Amino acid sequence: MEKIREIWNTLCGRWKNRMPKFFRWMFGAGMTLSGTAIAVQEALVHYDITPDEWWLVAYKYLIGIGAGMAAASKFTQEYHNEQQGGNTVLDKDDN
């Protein structure tokens, strides 16, 4: 039980830490991709439009890929360089 709590605390800490610049860009791109796909699907449903078969196939992947990009980028961390104090993650030790 203690190991599960430790893993959970590590994941929560990584989720809250600052992301490197590339992963901040990737997070924004993933959220934009998923958000656009959801908006298009909701517009089709709202106006009772039957989408083409390619959209029904692509929609699932657009949501999944975008959400996966965003979630993976949230778990990356920005490490301080050696001049700022060594191997810490925003003043927290990474065990």
Buried (B, 14 or more C-beta within 10 A) or exposed (E): EEEEEEEEEEEEBBEEBEBEEEBBEBBEBBBEBBEEBBEBBEEBEEEEEEEEEEBEEEBEEBBEBBBEBBEEBBEBBEBEEEEEEEEEBEEEEEE
